[in-house]
Amino acid sequence: KNKEFFYNKKELKFIHITKNAGTYIEDTAKKSNILFGIHHKEYGNIKNGISPWHHIFPNVNKNVKDKYDWFMVVRNPYDRILSEYYCLQSSTSHKITDKKKMNNYLINKIKNRSKVGDHYTEQYKYLDPNYNIHIIKYENLIPELKKLYKNYNLNIELIDKKINSSKIRKFTTDDFNNDLITLINSVY
């Protein structure tokens, strides 16, 4: 058996880090009546914040953490920050037309990020040293999810396409200036 999988398996649940395919994972699982993230009410039962299912895992109730096995998806920080910029919920970013303003917008967002889990929160803050957590890499999402789901006998159909992405992408990570790159490297 592969060492990355747990031997005494419990029901598998999902830790949702923003802009790391979380909505895709939640929605595909729900089609199979498996409740992850936003649909998993125990996990999202944290009273403060607008998106309790995005709260960092260490803040989740210990009884809930102990009850399940957990997985999360991590992503290259530059790609994640660009995805945050183009997040469908962020109408301001679509109005920005020059690189300098885009860089300043992202610098401001990162400097004022949530400390308890939401958009722009550091991915490592979702880890809890007291728990083994399966880590899936966004860049290899479908094959790694298939392997994990198979190990947990979960019959979740995975579609190899982006379902929650912005269509208009004026900027790329090549447009990040040195100040933004330095900040991303320092924070993430």
Residue pairs with C-beta under 8 A, 6 or more apart in sequence:
1 7
2 151
4 134
5 134
5 148
5 151
6 69
6 132
9 69
9 151
9 152
10 67
10 68
10 69
11 67
11 68
11 69
12 68
12 69
12 70
12 71
12 134
12 148
12 152
12 154
13 36
13 40
13 43
13 68
13 69
13 70
13 71
14 22
14 25
14 26
14 29
14 36
14 37
14 40
14 43
14 70
14 71
14 72
15 37
15 43
15 57
15 70
15 71
15 72
15 126
15 133
16 22
16 25
16 26
16 36
16 37
16 38
16 53
16 54
16 72
17 54
17 72
17 73
17 74
17 75
17 121
17 123
17 126
18 54
18 84
18 87
18 118
18 119
18 120
18 121
19 75
19 80
19 83
19 84
19 87
19 119
20 72
20 73
20 74
20 75
20 80
20 123
20 138
21 73
21 138
21 141
22 37
22 73
23 38
23 163
23 164
24 162
24 163
24 164
25 36
25 37
25 73
25 145
26 36
26 37
26 38
26 39
27 163
28 156
28 157
28 158
28 159
29 35
29 36
29 39
29 154
29 156
30 36
30 39
31 156
31 157
32 154
32 155
32 156
32 157
34 154
34 156
35 41
37 43
37 44
37 53
38 44
38 53
40 53
42 61
42 64
42 67
43 53
43 60
43 64
44 52
44 53
44 55
45 52
45 61
45 64
46 52
46 55
46 59
46 60
48 116
49 55
49 114
49 116
49 117
49 118
50 118
51 118
54 117
54 118
54 119
54 121
55 116
55 117
55 118
56 116
56 117
56 121
56 125
56 126
57 65
57 70
57 72
57 126
57 127
57 128
57 131
57 133
58 125
58 127
58 128
59 116
59 117
65 128
65 131
69 132
69 134
69 152
70 131
70 132
70 133
70 134
71 133
71 134
71 135
71 136
71 148
72 123
72 126
72 127
72 133
72 134
72 135
72 136
73 135
73 136
73 137
73 138
73 141
74 123
74 135
74 136
74 137
74 138
75 83
75 123
75 137
75 138
75 139
76 138
76 139
77 123
77 184
77 188
78 173
78 176
78 181
78 184
79 138
79 173
80 123
80 138
80 188
81 106
81 110
81 120
81 184
81 188
82 171
82 172
82 173
82 176
83 165
84 90
84 106
84 109
84 119
84 120
85 93
85 102
85 105
85 106
85 109
85 171
86 93
86 94
86 165
86 166
86 168
86 169
87 93
87 119
87 166
88 164
88 166
92 105
93 102
93 105
94 166
94 168
96 102
96 105
97 170
99 171
99 175
99 177
100 177
102 171
102 175
103 175
103 176
103 177
103 179
103 180
106 176
106 180
107 179
107 180
107 183
109 119
109 120
110 120
110 183
110 184
110 187
111 183
113 119
113 120
113 121
113 122
113 187
114 120
114 121
115 121
117 125
117 126
122 187
122 188
123 188
127 133
134 148
136 144
136 145
136 148
137 144
142 158
142 160
145 156
145 158
146 158
149 155
149 156
149 158
176 184
